[in-house]
């Protein structure tokens, strides 16, 4: 929208200065331009959110597809002592 606004202001200001375009028409054209681009921007944002969701879902599926691998170490971990629950409360 920035490019369209710049063109509208540049050309419209010149025409308004020459007297071939009334300033009110220039303002109305700017409002029409924003009325056109606002729904398009909303649709684009929705499309981008859907794409982000697709990518996130694909990454989550890849994560779930990776198998859990448990390897036995050289030394087993010591068994917990009978009097300790493992929390430091």
N, C-alpha and C positions, 0 to 999 in steps of 0.2 A: 504494500500500500504506500510505502514511503516514496517510491519512484513515481507512482501515479499522482500523489499529492504534490510532489515537487514540480512535475510537468504542468499540472493544473494551475498551481500558483504562478509559475513562471509565465506561461502562455496567457492565463487569465488576467494576471496583473498588467501585462503589456496591453492586452486588448481593452482592459478597463481604463488604462491611462490614455489610450487612443480614443476612447469614447465609443468603441464598437460593441462593448459589453458592459452591462450595468453591474455594479458591485454586488447587488443582491442576487443576480444570476450566478455570479462567481461563488458566492457563499452557498447557494442552493446546489450547485454542481459538486462542491466539496462535501456537502451532506449526502448527496446521492452516491458519491464515490464511497463514503464510509458505510452507507447502507448496503452497498454491493459487497464490499470486502469483509464486513463483519461476519456474515454467515459462512463465507468461504473460509475464513480463519478458524471459525469454530469447527467446521467439518475437518479441516486439516489437523487441528489439535486432537480431535476424536480419532482420526486415522492413525496419528502418531501414537496415541495411547494404546490403540489396538495392536499396533506393531510391537510396542514394548511388552505388552501382555503375551503375545505370541513368542517372542524371544525368551521371556522369563519362563514360560511354560516349557519350551524346548530345553532350556538349561536345567530346569527342575527334573525333566524326564531323563536327561543325561546323568544327573546326579543319582537318581534312583536306579539307573541301569548299572552303575558301578557296583560291583559286588563288594561285600564286606570281607576283608581279608584279615584273619587273625593269625599271626605267626607266633610260634613258641620261641621264647627267648632262651638264652643259654642258662640263666638262673631263674628258677621260679620265684615269684614274689612270696614273701613270708606270710604265713597265715595270720589273721588278726588275733590279738590276744582275747581271751574269753571275757575279760572285764571291760573292754572298750567297745563302744558302739561306733566309733569312727568319727563322731562329731566332737567338736571342742566347745561345749556349751557351758 
